[in-house]
Each structure stands twice: as structure tokens, then as C-alpha cells.
Amino acid sequence: MDLMRLVGRNVRRIRREQRLTQEQLADRCDHSQQYVSDLERGKQNATLKSIAAIAAALEVSHLELFRDVNDKG
């Protein structure tokens, strides 16, 4: 799977599990709502700094954003 799409899907999944809107997440990690939207759709290539900020805002390990939840192995 494309890494940008994988990170985006995980951000969306975790954000929804926490019942956050894109705007709420954006406020927590000091990014725009449009950035979060683009990231979740795999249209935005996140920097390591952004990955760290988003993971902290979601209160998860940065590694969780790279986890393939569909991988059975």
C-alpha cells in the first residue's frame, strides 16, 4: 500500500475513533483543516515533524500511524 494513503487512513481511523472532527484535530496539531483533509485522503505528504505533532494530538505512538491494520501477518 502507498505510504501516504496508509498514514492518511490511520489518521482518519484514529480521529473518528476519538470522535474528533478534522477541525478539532487540526487545532490540536497546529495545522489547517485542509491539511488534515488532504493528509487523510493521501494527497498530502506529511513531514516527520507533522507526523509527530499529529500522533501527539491523537495521543498515540507515531508508529500507530504507519500500522497496516489490514495486514494479517
Helices and strands as residue ranges (DSSP letters): H 3-17, H 22-29, H 33-40, H 48-58, G 62-66
